[in-house]
Amino acid sequence: MLNIALPKGRLGESVYTAFERAGFPCPSILENSRKLIFENAEADVRYFWVKPSDVAIYVERGAADVGVAGKDILLEYEPDVYELLDLGVGKCRMAVAAPKGWRDNPQHTLRVATKFSRIARGHYAAAGRDIDIIHLNGSIEIAPILGLSDVIVDIVETGTTLRENDLEVVETVVPISARLIANRSSFIFKTEQIDRLTRELARESGGEA
């Protein structure tokens, strides 16, 4: 049985539809219940819902053979998994945002508030910019407003939250989308199933391997 970890929420529900069309259906997952694990013995597949940031952990540790994780998670935590396919959904971007009218002063260390410390550090290291990382877990947007940071590095989808807090994007770090990932051992022992899933999903989603 192929074990598949899906992220809870709208993205996971959207992605499941693609899995279903690709020939890996599990009708019970559409039932209105609080269950987290769903099986279809005929299709030889088992799905389970997990927190989006945890999908890569389940896959890396082998609890799931494959899963769907955002590129932001893969870049930030660098899990030891295979990235098989860009599903072309959940599109957004990792960006640097600052108060409107803000201008960088290279003479000073740049204070950066973010949940994505590794991504931010790598981005500014490539530019040779001195930074002070302030790791936060929520409400990133208020950091520059309250003077805690100069800028933030965060995921931007529509930009509405930024605009409502008088912030604006000053630089795009990297585009983000949902990726199909696989456990390294599973990829060896369940090659045929995973290859077929990847091919069919690529056909359905128009994504890129």
C-alpha positions, 0 to 999 in steps of 0.5 A: 500500500502506498502511504501518502501524506497530504497537508491539511487545508485547502491545498491538500483538498485541491491536491487530493483531487489531482491524485484522484484523477491520476488514478489513486482515489480514496472516496472515504477522504471526502466524507465529513468526519474527523478521521485523519487516515483513509484507505482504499484497499482496491487502489492500494493507497492510504492517505493521511492529513498532517500539518503542512510543515510536518509533511516532509518529516513524515516522508523523510522518516518513512511514515509516508512514502510520498507527500506534498510539501511547499517549496518553502518547507523544503528550502528551510528544513532541507529534509533528506527526501527526493523532490519529484514534481512541481505540482504547479499549485499553491503558488506564491513567493518568498519575499522581503517586505518593508515599511513603505518608502524604506531604503536600505542603509548598507552601513548598518547591519540589517535586522531581518524578522522571519520564520524562515531563518535558513532561507533569509540567511542564504539570500543575504549571504549571497548578496554579501549583506550583514544581517541580524536574524530575528526568528519569530513564529507569528505576526511577522508583519508587526516587527518592522512597525514596532521597530523590532526589525528593518524588514521581514522575509515571509511568504506573500500570496496576495499582498493584502496583509502587507498593504493593510499594515503599510508594508510593501514587497521590496524584493522577491527571494524565490517563487514557491509552489507545492512539490511531490516528494518521496522517501528515499527507501520507498522510491527504491522499493515502490518504484513502479507505484511512485513512478506511475503516480508521478507521471499521472500527476504531471499529466493532470497538473501540468507540473514539472519534474 
